Amino acid sequence: MTINDSVSNPATDSLIRFKRADGFAVNKALFLAAWKVWFKRFADKHSSGALQDWKFAKLPIGASDNSLSDLIREEKRFSLEVLCRMMVPWSYRNDRQVDDVFLRDYKVLFELSSLSDEDGHEQMAANLSASALQIWNAMSFAEQDDYMAYAEARVQADIEVRSKDPIVLDDQGIELIGEDTYPPYIPNKDAKEIEFVRAMVDWIQDAPFQAYYLKQPAGDTVSGWDNRLLAFFWPKPRVGYSLHHATLNPLYYRANELARTLDKGESWDQEWQDMAVKTANELFQISGTPQKDVTIENVNAVIEAAVHGDEHSKAKMNSGWSYLAAVCTDHLNSQVGRLPMATWNSRIAASVISRLDFLLAEAGITELEGRFDGVGTIPGWGGTRPRQYSLEWPNGYRSWKTQVRASRLIGQMAYILNNDETSEGNRKYPKMPLAAGGKGDWTVRGVQGVLFGDGY
């Protein structure tokens, strides 16, 4: 959100406004949660920056005009500058966010001092003030936990900037996930696309899966589509499959009601317009993909394009807007002939394309030649991404054509999971576990939950 900073008082306002990001604002609670996450993730545990001291230890300021990728390469991720860059939308992340004005405006939150770097040089640093700690301590444990999850999501989400420089902020991934077993079968070179999709579904069912968090296994190794989905978490293991759904269900409800209204050719009144912008911003918060220009016009255009599966749309599109498109069309799973959107981010794209690429190459295919037309890659770094491919896949970044074609492919996967049978006429794949208990048919949301883990 962009807010007129001329009417704010930094000392009493509940928001922190980044003047170098056109006044984009975040809640002070989120900023303080991010401060804690930065110590948890990036501080030297053998220094005064140990996690248990996050309330009192010093964080280097690290103000810089360098790009975000340069700061990461220079090992400056543990700095107030990088923390602030991750609070703002992608289009501002290569711009300096910490300057004298910022430090002056928010002196209520910081106590400025200095600390020695590894070479013994003094550098400007800050620690939280008594006022900042009072804000944090006044929050309920539930509120603190929510904001910690939002801050964790900023670290683990697709990190976009204006340039094509790779950004690996979360370096806690493992070396190899996914190349675990050979596929149960390889289709014939001349087989139709759907047969390669079937082979991919079968491969994911057969292959073991181990989720990781901070380089440590998160849960047991599992196999099968159902158990893979139950192993889902975001952004940390404590927010597992059921809790994540429970948290998101109110947003799903609102987003789908908004979409149904547009689908009927009706328009939103002022109350619903406000709800649309608020819903979009909350979804971006949960997914860790803050956006600029979250206006009613842009939200309306994205939901319209999503509902109608418009691959020629000029509406906004990136990992965050793709998530909105997926959430608002979840209700289309129950409508014959309609296309629910899937989230097409770097993790899901890496899962699908890496497995299809292997199957096609093993079948002896050296050129795509129109196969899976429009299904394109999404840049992303972290975990095992980017992955190496044998074939030349198009770039699907910010493309509504890719968004629609990829959603159709994931819809095919859901259909296969629900309808394919064994030679004895039994259901071939397990039913989808429901977050509230029980089992049901697979949906695009369920399929993408499995792919999200598979593509890390």
Secondary structure per residue as TSV (DSSP state, phi and psi in degrees):
chain	resnum	aa	ss	phi	psi
A	1	M	-	360.0	142.0
A	2	T	B	-106.1	127.1
A	3	I	-	-127.6	141.8
A	4	N	-	-67.3	108.4
A	5	D	G	-78.5	-4.1
A	6	S	G	-73.0	-16.9
A	7	V	G	-101.6	6.0
A	8	S	-	-101.8	154.8
A	9	N	-	-119.1	108.6
A	10	P	T	-55.3	-29.5
A	11	A	T	-73.6	-31.8
A	12	T	T	-112.5	-16.8
A	13	D	-	-66.9	143.8
A	14	S	S	-81.4	-4.0
A	15	L	E	-111.6	152.9
A	16	I	E	-105.5	126.7
A	17	R	E	-111.9	128.4
A	18	F	E	-97.4	100.9
A	19	K	G	-62.8	-30.1
A	20	R	G	-80.6	2.0
A	21	A	G	-123.3	39.6
A	22	D	T	56.0	35.0
A	23	G	T	79.0	11.8
A	24	F	E	-55.3	138.5
A	25	A	E	-126.3	146.3
A	26	V	E	-130.2	155.4
A	27	N	E	-65.6	141.2
A	28	K	H	-59.2	-30.4
A	29	A	H	-63.2	-40.2
A	30	L	H	-65.4	-41.2
A	31	F	H	-61.5	-43.7
A	32	L	H	-68.0	-36.9
A	33	A	H	-63.6	-40.2
A	34	A	H	-64.2	-38.0
A	35	W	H	-56.2	-46.0
A	36	K	H	-64.7	-42.5
A	37	V	H	-62.2	-39.2
A	38	W	H	-62.1	-38.6
A	39	F	H	-69.2	-40.2
A	40	K	H	-62.9	-41.5
A	41	R	H	-90.4	-40.0
A	42	F	H	-121.7	-7.3
A	43	A	S	-75.8	151.6
A	44	D	-	-73.6	113.6
A	45	K	T	-67.3	-11.1
A	46	H	T	-97.9	3.9
A	47	S	S	-110.4	-170.7
A	48	S	T	-69.6	-5.4
A	49	G	T	-88.9	19.0
A	50	A	-	-59.1	151.9
A	51	L	G	-55.1	-40.5
A	52	Q	G	-67.1	-14.5
A	53	D	G	-103.1	12.4
A	54	W	T	-57.9	-28.3
A	55	K	T	-72.2	-21.2
A	56	F	T	-125.0	-17.8
A	57	A	S	-73.8	165.7
A	58	K	-	-95.8	141.0
A	59	L	E	-114.0	123.9
A	60	P	E	-56.9	141.6
A	61	I	-	-69.8	-53.9
A	62	G	-	65.2	26.2
A	63	A	-	-55.5	135.0
A	64	S	-	-160.0	151.6
A	65	D	-	-96.0	1.0
A	66	N	S	-68.4	159.0
A	67	S	-	-67.6	161.5
A	68	L	H	-61.3	-42.0
A	69	S	H	-63.7	-37.0
A	70	D	H	-64.0	-41.5
A	71	L	H	-62.6	-38.5
A	72	I	H	-66.6	-44.4
A	73	R	H	-62.6	-31.5
A	74	E	T	-84.1	8.7
A	75	E	T	58.8	44.4
A	76	K	-	-107.9	16.9
A	77	R	-	-63.3	-29.2
A	78	F	S	-86.5	77.8
A	79	S	S	-156.7	156.1
A	80	L	H	-63.9	-34.3
A	81	E	H	-59.9	-50.1
A	82	V	H	-68.6	-38.4
A	83	L	H	-55.7	-47.7
A	84	C	H	-66.0	-36.8
A	85	R	H	-60.3	-34.3
A	86	M	H	-81.0	-8.6
A	87	M	H	-82.5	-24.4
A	88	V	S	-99.8	163.5
A	89	P	-	-62.3	163.0
A	90	W	G	-55.9	-34.6
A	91	S	G	-71.1	-10.2
A	92	Y	G	-111.1	1.3
A	93	R	T	-76.0	-12.2
A	94	N	T	-95.9	4.3
A	95	D	S	-104.8	144.0
A	96	R	-	-56.2	134.9
A	97	Q	-	-114.5	-20.5
A	98	V	-	-106.5	120.7
A	99	D	-	-141.8	-175.7
A	100	D	H	-62.1	-34.7
A	101	V	H	-66.1	-44.5
A	102	F	H	-61.0	-46.3
A	103	L	H	-65.5	-33.9
A	104	R	H	-71.4	-44.4
A	105	D	H	-61.8	-35.0
A	106	Y	T	-113.7	31.5
A	107	K	T	-63.6	-17.3
A	108	V	T	-65.6	-21.8
A	109	L	T	-97.7	-22.3
A	110	F	E	-122.6	151.1
A	111	E	E	-115.2	117.0
A	112	L	E	-83.6	140.3
A	113	S	E	-157.1	-147.9
A	114	S	E	-150.1	164.8
A	115	L	E	-149.6	162.7
A	116	S	E	-91.7	134.5
A	117	D	-	-82.5	-173.4
A	118	E	T	-62.5	-26.4
A	119	D	T	-91.8	4.6
A	120	G	S	85.3	6.5
A	121	H	-	-84.3	140.3
A	122	E	E	-77.1	136.1
A	123	Q	E	-134.0	150.6
A	124	M	E	-67.1	138.8
A	125	A	E	-144.0	173.5
A	126	A	E	-147.0	151.6
A	127	N	E	-129.3	163.2
A	128	L	E	-69.1	143.0
A	129	S	-	-83.4	170.2
A	130	A	H	-62.1	-35.3
A	131	S	H	-65.5	-40.3
A	132	A	H	-63.6	-44.6
A	133	L	H	-65.6	-32.1
A	134	Q	H	-65.3	-39.7
A	135	I	H	-61.4	-46.6
A	136	W	H	-65.5	-45.8
A	137	N	H	-69.5	-22.2
A	138	A	H	-77.1	-15.2
A	139	M	S	-77.6	148.9
A	140	S	-	-69.7	161.2
A	141	F	H	-61.2	-35.5
A	142	A	H	-64.7	-42.3
A	143	E	H	-64.4	-44.4
A	144	Q	H	-58.3	-42.5
A	145	D	H	-65.7	-40.2
A	146	D	H	-60.8	-47.6
A	147	Y	H	-69.4	-31.2
A	148	M	H	-63.5	-38.9
A	149	A	H	-65.8	-41.2
A	150	Y	H	-62.0	-40.6
A	151	A	H	-68.5	-40.5
A	152	E	H	-60.0	-39.4
A	153	A	H	-62.6	-34.5
A	154	R	H	-59.9	-33.9
A	155	V	H	-77.1	-38.6
A	156	Q	H	-95.6	-15.3
A	157	A	S	-70.9	167.2
A	158	D	-	-56.5	127.2
A	159	I	-	-103.3	109.0
A	160	E	-	-105.1	145.6
A	161	V	-	-137.5	175.0
A	162	R	S	-67.3	-36.2
A	163	S	S	-85.4	177.5
A	164	K	-	-97.9	14.4
A	165	D	-	-63.5	136.9
A	166	P	-	-71.1	136.4
A	167	I	-	-117.9	114.5
A	168	V	-	-118.0	82.3
A	169	L	-	-77.2	-46.2
A	170	D	-	-90.0	97.6
A	171	D	-	-94.6	25.8
A	172	Q	-	-95.2	10.6
A	173	G	-	-70.6	175.7
A	174	I	-	-105.7	171.4
A	175	E	S	-74.5	-35.6
A	176	L	-	-150.3	121.8
A	177	I	-	-134.1	141.2
A	178	G	S	108.6	-36.9
A	179	E	-	-88.6	65.2
A	180	D	-	-102.7	-39.9
A	181	T	S	-140.7	159.3
A	182	Y	-	-78.7	144.9
A	183	P	-	-57.5	145.7
A	184	P	S	-56.4	-33.5
A	185	Y	-	-156.2	156.8
A	186	I	-	-115.4	124.3
A	187	P	-	-63.3	161.3
A	188	N	-	-63.7	148.9
A	189	K	T	-52.9	-35.8
A	190	D	T	-93.9	9.0
A	191	A	-	-65.2	155.8
A	192	K	-	-70.8	160.8
A	193	E	H	-52.4	-42.3
A	194	I	H	-61.1	-27.8
A	195	E	H	-71.6	-32.5
A	196	F	H	-71.8	-34.1
A	197	V	H	-65.1	-42.8
A	198	R	H	-60.3	-42.9
A	199	A	H	-63.6	-36.3
A	200	M	H	-67.2	-44.6
A	201	V	H	-59.2	-42.5
A	202	D	H	-66.3	-38.8
A	203	W	H	-64.2	-44.9
A	204	I	H	-64.2	-37.6
A	205	Q	H	-61.8	-38.8
A	206	D	H	-82.1	-33.5
A	207	A	S	-78.3	139.7
A	208	P	-	-70.2	156.0
A	209	F	B	-138.0	132.1
A	210	Q	-	-125.0	116.3
A	211	A	-	-77.4	147.8
A	212	Y	E	-128.7	150.2
A	213	Y	E	-148.4	126.0
A	214	L	T	52.1	44.3
A	215	K	T	67.0	8.3
A	216	Q	E	-116.2	144.4
A	217	P	E	-58.7	135.1
A	218	A	-	-109.0	96.6
A	219	G	S	87.2	-176.2
A	220	D	-	-84.8	160.8
A	221	T	-	-69.4	133.4
A	222	V	B	-128.6	170.9
A	223	S	-	-144.4	160.4
A	224	G	S	93.1	145.3
A	225	W	H	-59.0	-41.2
A	226	D	H	-65.0	-46.1
A	227	N	H	-71.5	-31.5
A	228	R	H	-62.3	-41.9
A	229	L	H	-66.2	-39.9
A	230	L	H	-64.8	-21.0
A	231	A	T	-85.0	-2.5
A	232	F	-	-62.8	141.6
A	233	F	B	-150.2	155.3
A	234	W	S	-163.9	130.1
A	235	P	S	-93.4	2.2
A	236	K	S	-142.5	158.7
A	237	P	T	-54.7	-30.1
A	238	R	T	-66.4	-22.7
A	239	V	S	-99.0	79.2
A	240	G	B	-83.4	-168.2
A	241	Y	H	-54.6	-53.0
A	242	S	H	-68.5	-44.6
A	243	L	H	-66.0	-39.6
A	244	H	H	-60.1	-44.7
A	245	H	H	-63.6	-43.8
A	246	A	H	-61.1	-37.8
A	247	T	H	-66.6	-38.2
A	248	L	H	-88.0	-18.6
A	249	N	H	-53.5	-42.9
A	250	P	H	-61.8	-36.1
A	251	L	H	-70.1	-39.9
A	252	Y	H	-59.5	-43.8
A	253	Y	H	-60.5	-49.1
A	254	R	H	-64.3	-44.6
A	255	A	H	-62.7	-38.7
A	256	N	H	-73.6	-34.3
A	257	E	H	-65.1	-39.8
A	258	L	H	-61.1	-43.6
A	259	A	H	-67.5	-39.5
A	260	R	H	-60.3	-38.5
A	261	T	H	-62.3	-47.1
A	262	L	H	-66.4	-35.5
A	263	D	H	-62.8	-29.8
A	264	K	T	-85.0	2.6
A	265	G	T	82.5	10.4
A	266	E	-	-94.1	168.3
A	267	S	-	-117.6	164.2
A	268	W	-	-87.7	138.8
A	269	D	-	-79.9	-178.7
A	270	Q	H	-61.0	-39.7
A	271	E	H	-62.1	-41.9
A	272	W	H	-73.4	-31.4
A	273	Q	H	-63.0	-44.3
A	274	D	H	-62.0	-40.0
A	275	M	H	-66.2	-35.9
A	276	A	H	-63.8	-46.2
A	277	V	H	-66.5	-41.9
A	278	K	H	-64.6	-41.9
A	279	T	H	-62.9	-45.0
A	280	A	H	-60.2	-46.3
A	281	N	H	-62.7	-38.2
A	282	E	H	-68.1	-37.6
A	283	L	H	-65.8	-39.9
A	284	F	H	-64.5	-35.6
A	285	Q	H	-63.9	-48.0
A	286	I	H	-65.9	-37.7
A	287	S	H	-82.9	-7.5
A	288	G	T	75.0	24.9
A	289	T	-	-125.0	70.4
A	290	P	-	-61.0	142.2
A	291	Q	-	-123.2	150.4
A	292	K	S	-93.2	170.3
A	293	D	-	56.5	40.9
A	294	V	-	-83.7	74.2
A	295	T	-	-100.1	163.4
A	296	I	H	-61.6	-34.6
A	297	E	H	-63.9	-44.5
A	298	N	H	-71.1	-40.2
A	299	V	H	-64.0	-42.9
A	300	N	H	-60.4	-44.5
A	301	A	H	-64.1	-40.4
A	302	V	H	-66.6	-45.3
A	303	I	H	-67.2	-38.8
A	304	E	H	-59.2	-48.2
A	305	A	H	-63.2	-38.7
A	306	A	H	-67.0	-46.7
A	307	V	H	-61.3	-38.5
A	308	H	H	-95.7	0.2
A	309	G	T	57.6	45.6
A	310	D	-	-87.0	98.1
A	311	E	T	-76.0	-5.9
A	312	H	T	-101.2	6.0
A	313	S	-	-61.0	147.7
A	314	K	-	-102.9	12.8
A	315	A	S	-67.5	165.3
A	316	K	-	-56.6	145.8
A	317	M	-	-156.9	122.7
A	318	N	S	-163.5	-167.5
A	319	S	H	-60.4	-35.1
A	320	G	H	-71.5	-48.9
A	321	W	H	-67.6	-30.9
A	322	S	H	-62.1	-38.1
A	323	Y	H	-64.2	-43.1
A	324	L	H	-59.9	-43.4
A	325	A	H	-59.9	-40.4
A	326	A	H	-69.0	-45.5
A	327	V	H	-62.3	-45.2
A	328	C	H	-74.0	-13.1
A	329	T	T	-109.8	13.4
A	330	D	G	-58.5	-33.1
A	331	H	G	-65.8	-18.1
A	332	L	G	-73.2	-11.2
A	333	N	G	-57.2	-31.3
A	334	S	G	-91.4	2.6
A	335	Q	S	-111.1	119.3
A	336	V	T	-63.1	133.5
A	337	G	T	85.1	-2.3
A	338	R	-	-100.5	161.0
A	339	L	-	-118.2	99.3
A	340	P	-	-69.2	136.8
A	341	M	-	-75.9	150.1
A	342	A	-	-107.7	152.1
A	343	T	-	-71.7	125.4
A	344	W	-	-117.4	83.1
A	345	N	-	-108.3	-174.1
A	346	S	H	-65.8	-32.7
A	347	R	H	-71.1	-47.0
A	348	I	H	-68.7	-40.9
A	349	A	H	-62.8	-40.1
A	350	A	H	-63.8	-40.6
A	351	S	H	-61.3	-54.7
A	352	V	H	-65.1	-50.2
A	353	I	H	-70.6	-38.3
A	354	S	H	-64.8	-39.0
A	355	R	H	-73.5	-42.9
A	356	L	H	-63.7	-40.5
A	357	D	H	-59.3	-44.1
A	358	F	H	-65.3	-45.1
A	359	L	H	-62.1	-44.5
A	360	L	H	-64.8	-44.3
A	361	A	H	-65.4	-41.1
A	362	E	H	-66.1	-25.9
A	363	A	T	-78.1	-5.7
A	364	G	T	96.5	11.9
A	365	I	-	-87.1	127.5
A	366	T	-	-110.0	-13.7
A	367	E	-	-136.5	139.8
A	368	L	-	-65.0	-41.8
A	369	E	T	47.6	49.8
A	370	G	T	90.2	-9.2
A	371	R	T	-66.4	138.7
A	372	F	T	50.8	46.7
A	373	D	T	-55.6	129.0
A	374	G	T	89.8	-15.5
A	375	V	-	-76.4	111.5
A	376	G	-	-124.4	163.1
A	377	T	B	-75.9	155.2
A	378	I	-	-122.5	123.8
A	379	P	-	-64.3	136.4
A	380	G	-	-167.6	142.1
A	381	W	-	-129.2	137.5
A	382	G	B	137.0	152.9
A	383	G	T	59.9	-122.1
A	384	T	T	-106.7	18.6
A	385	R	B	-103.8	145.7
A	386	P	S	-75.3	158.8
A	387	R	-	-108.0	156.2
A	388	Q	-	-86.7	134.3
A	389	Y	-	-118.5	149.1
A	390	S	S	-83.0	-30.7
A	391	L	S	-104.8	163.4
A	392	E	-	-93.4	96.6
A	393	W	-	-89.2	142.8
A	394	P	-	-71.1	161.2
A	395	N	B	-82.3	119.2
A	396	G	-	-102.7	13.5
A	397	Y	T	-64.7	126.8
A	398	R	T	61.6	27.3
A	399	S	-	-108.0	122.8
A	400	W	H	-71.4	-27.3
A	401	K	H	-61.9	-47.5
A	402	T	H	-62.9	-42.8
A	403	Q	H	-55.0	-46.7
A	404	V	H	-73.1	-46.5
A	405	R	H	-65.5	-40.4
A	406	A	H	-66.0	-38.2
A	407	S	H	-63.7	-38.8
A	408	R	H	-63.8	-40.0
A	409	L	H	-63.6	-44.5
A	410	I	H	-67.4	-32.6
A	411	G	H	-62.7	-37.7
A	412	Q	H	-62.6	-38.6
A	413	M	H	-62.6	-42.5
A	414	A	H	-62.2	-41.5
A	415	Y	H	-61.8	-44.1
A	416	I	H	-62.0	-44.6
A	417	L	H	-61.4	-32.8
A	418	N	H	-87.1	-22.6
A	419	N	H	-122.8	-21.3
A	420	D	-	-68.4	142.7
A	421	E	B	-124.7	159.0
A	422	T	-	-77.8	173.8
A	423	S	T	-63.5	-20.8
A	424	E	T	-87.5	-0.7
A	425	G	S	87.9	11.3
A	426	N	S	-92.1	159.8
A	427	R	B	-60.6	130.3
A	428	K	S	-78.8	-33.7
A	429	Y	S	-118.5	152.4
A	430	P	-	-66.6	152.6
A	431	K	-	-69.2	163.5
A	432	M	E	-79.4	125.5
A	433	P	E	-63.8	136.1
A	434	L	-	-93.7	140.8
A	435	A	T	-60.9	-31.1
A	436	A	T	-91.2	3.3
A	437	G	S	112.0	152.6
A	438	G	S	85.8	-172.5
A	439	K	E	-137.7	156.5
A	440	G	E	-156.0	-170.1
A	441	D	-	-72.5	151.3
A	442	W	-	-70.0	140.3
A	443	T	-	-117.1	167.6
A	444	V	H	-59.0	-38.9
A	445	R	H	-60.6	-42.6
A	446	G	H	-67.1	-42.7
A	447	V	H	-62.0	-45.1
A	448	Q	H	-68.4	-25.5
A	449	G	H	-63.8	-39.2
A	450	V	H	-69.8	-44.7
A	451	L	H	-64.8	-31.7
A	452	F	H	-61.1	-41.9
A	453	G	H	-73.4	-39.6
A	454	D	H	-63.8	-29.0
A	455	G	T	-94.4	9.0
A	456	Y	-	-67.6	360.0
